[in-house]
Amino acid sequence: MQASLPPKPAEELLQELDARAPEWTTMGIRMESTASAMGRSGSFSLNVRVARDSVIWMSISPALGVEAARVLLTPDSVQVLSKLPGARFVFQGNYDVLEDALQSPVSFGMVQDLILGRPLLMDRTKDTFESQVQGQEHVLLTKYDRKLRKLIGLEGKEMAPDDSVTIVAKEKKAERLIEKAGDGDGLLVKRYWLDGATYDPVKDVVDDLVNQRSIRVERTGFEDTEIGRLPSRVHMVATGPEGLFDARIDTKRRRIGRAYDFPFSIPEGFERRTEL
């Protein structure tokens, strides 16, 4: 029988995370994925190239097939080139449209963290955390102010890591509390699980109470690499009023520090779209 895991303060856990953050400038990754959304599903391969904090480039192909799409992300822009027969188009826009398509918050930093296996949507400039122990894992939970505790019925109670988080206040009271919270930033409930021995970030759960959306990410198969421990498998599920997005991603190969280009030319005759 394993000894119980001794608790650690939240700040110490955050320092452990920081100490294990990978140092890198460029990266090339070969991935395989299965995904489903809005009643559609498929399997595909991804070639991904990343220049840290500036460019993410993806080439997407069906299993053993030719390139079906190309994606180019920068911190403030999204470009998608679809080469599918009957759907040859280019989209050039921002992350708002991508969020609507995926039913989930999306940003350049979030995609980069997903590729690197780092906790998603953790904002160290705004978030404050408390810590708990669950089995052989540490859990970081965002601290909740009085408005949020009222909204989810936690006044005078401690939240357990696996508790479901939903609005329980009556409709008019909930509307007042949400209005007081401003743009909703204070109504994101974030929970992060860290392996008790390695501090690998094995699971994230983020609940957006205002938009009734949730993101759950589980990481397994952590491997020692030249820039630290990285996961080889990621399972991401996003749920919301629009439906379910489910993706499983297996990393097959990583190359660190090489010089990469990020080609994205638009062939003649492709339709230009403002929606995905």
KAZIKA-V87734 format. One record per pair of residues at least 4 apart in sequence whose C-alpha atoms are under 8 Angstrom apart, sorted by the first residue. I is the first residue (numbers start at 1). GAP is how many residues later the second one is. Records with the same first field share a line. If there is no record, write none. Layout:
# KAZIKA-V87734
I->GAP + GAP
This chain:
# KAZIKA-V87734
4->131 + 132
5->128 + 130 + 131 + 132 + 191
6->127
7->124 + 125 + 126 + 131
8->4 + 5 + 123 + 124 + 130
9->4 + 121 + 122
10->4 + 119 + 120 + 121 + 130
11->4 + 118
12->4
13->4 + 186
14->4
15->4
16->4 + 183
17->4 + 182 + 183
20->208 + 209
21->207
22->205 + 206
23->204
24->28 + 203 + 232 + 233
25->26 + 27 + 231 + 232
26->23 + 24 + 25 + 26 + 230 + 231 + 232 + 233 + 234
27->22 + 23 + 24 + 227 + 228 + 229 + 230 + 231
28->19 + 20 + 21 + 22 + 226 + 227 + 228 + 230
29->17 + 18 + 19 + 20 + 222 + 223 + 224 + 225 + 226
30->15 + 16 + 17 + 18 + 221 + 222 + 223 + 224
31->14 + 15 + 16 + 17 + 218 + 219 + 220 + 221 + 222
32->11 + 12 + 13 + 14 + 217 + 218 + 219 + 220
33->10 + 11 + 12 + 13 + 214 + 215 + 216 + 217
34->7 + 8 + 9 + 10 + 213 + 214 + 215
35->6 + 7 + 8 + 210 + 211 + 212 + 213
36->4 + 5 + 6 + 208 + 209 + 210 + 211
37->4 + 65 + 206 + 207 + 208 + 209
38->204 + 205 + 206 + 207
43->19 + 20
44->16 + 17 + 18 + 19
45->15 + 16 + 17 + 18
46->12 + 13 + 14 + 15
47->11 + 12 + 13
48->8 + 9 + 10 + 11
49->7 + 8 + 9 + 211 + 213
50->4 + 5 + 6 + 7
51->4 + 5
53->22 + 55 + 56 + 59
54->20 + 21
55->17 + 18 + 19 + 20
56->15 + 16 + 17 + 18 + 56
57->13 + 14 + 15 + 16 + 205
58->12 + 13 + 14
59->8 + 9 + 10 + 11 + 12
60->7 + 8 + 9 + 10
61->4 + 5 + 6 + 7 + 8
62->4 + 5 + 6
67->16
68->14 + 15 + 16
69->11 + 12 + 13 + 14 + 15
70->10 + 11 + 12 + 194
71->7 + 8 + 9 + 10
72->6 + 7 + 8 + 190 + 192
73->4 + 5 + 6 + 35
74->4 + 34
75->32 + 33 + 34
76->18 + 19 + 32
77->15 + 16 + 17 + 18
78->13 + 14 + 15 + 16 + 17 + 20
79->11 + 12 + 13 + 14
80->10 + 11 + 12
81->7 + 8 + 9 + 10 + 185
82->5 + 6 + 7 + 8
83->4 + 5 + 6
84->4
88->182 + 183
89->181 + 182 + 183 + 184
90->176 + 180 + 181 + 182 + 183
91->181 + 182 + 183 + 184 + 185
92->180 + 181 + 182
93->4 + 181
94->4
95->4 + 11 + 12
96->4 + 10
97->4 + 178 + 179
98->4 + 8 + 178
99->4 + 5 + 6 + 7
100->4
101->175
102->143
103->110 + 135 + 136 + 137 + 139 + 140 + 141 + 142
104->109 + 110 + 111 + 134 + 135 + 136
106->4 + 5
107->4
108->4
109->4
110->4 + 10 + 11
111->4
112->4
113->4 + 5 + 6 + 7
114->4 + 5 + 6
116->114 + 115
117->84 + 102 + 113 + 114 + 117
118->83
119->73 + 82 + 84 + 85
120->84
121->85
122->5 + 68
123->4
124->4
127->15 + 16
128->14 + 15
129->11 + 12 + 13 + 14
130->10 + 11 + 12 + 13
131->7 + 8 + 9 + 10
132->6 + 7 + 8 + 9 + 29
133->4 + 5 + 6
134->4 + 5 + 27
136->59 + 60
137->56 + 57 + 58 + 59
138->55 + 56 + 57 + 58
139->22 + 52 + 53 + 54 + 55
140->51 + 52 + 53
141->20 + 48 + 49 + 50 + 51
142->47 + 48 + 49
144->4 + 5
145->4
146->4 + 9
147->4 + 30 + 34
148->4 + 29 + 38 + 39
149->4 + 5 + 6
150->4 + 5 + 19
151->16 + 17 + 18 + 23 + 26
152->13 + 14 + 15 + 16 + 17
153->14 + 15 + 16
154->4 + 5
159->4
161->30
165->24 + 42 + 44
166->43
167->7 + 42
169->4 + 5
170->4
171->4
172->4
173->4
174->4
175->4
176->4
177->4
178->4 + 6 + 9 + 32
179->4
181->4 + 5 + 6
182->4
184->4 + 26
187->21 + 22 + 23
188->18 + 19 + 20 + 21
189->17 + 18 + 19 + 20
190->14 + 15 + 16 + 17
191->13 + 14 + 15
192->9 + 10 + 11 + 12 + 13
193->8 + 9 + 10 + 11
194->4 + 5 + 6 + 7 + 8 + 9
195->4 + 5 + 6 + 7
200->22 + 29
201->18
202->16 + 17 + 18
203->13 + 14 + 15 + 16
204->11 + 12 + 13 + 14
205->9 + 10 + 11 + 12
206->8 + 9 + 10
207->5 + 6 + 7 + 8
208->4 + 5 + 6
209->4
211->29
212->28 + 29
213->25 + 26 + 27 + 28
214->24 + 25 + 26
215->21 + 22 + 23 + 24
216->20 + 21 + 22
217->17 + 18 + 19 + 20
218->16 + 17 + 18
219->12 + 13 + 14 + 15 + 16
220->11 + 12 + 13 + 14
221->10 + 11 + 12
222->7 + 8 + 9 + 10 + 11
223->6 + 7 + 8 + 9
224->4 + 5 + 6
225->4 + 5
231->20
232->18 + 19 + 20
233->15 + 16 + 17 + 18
234->14 + 15 + 16
235->11 + 12 + 13 + 14
236->9 + 10 + 11 + 12
237->7 + 8 + 9 + 10
238->6 + 7 + 8
239->4 + 5 + 6
240->4
266->4
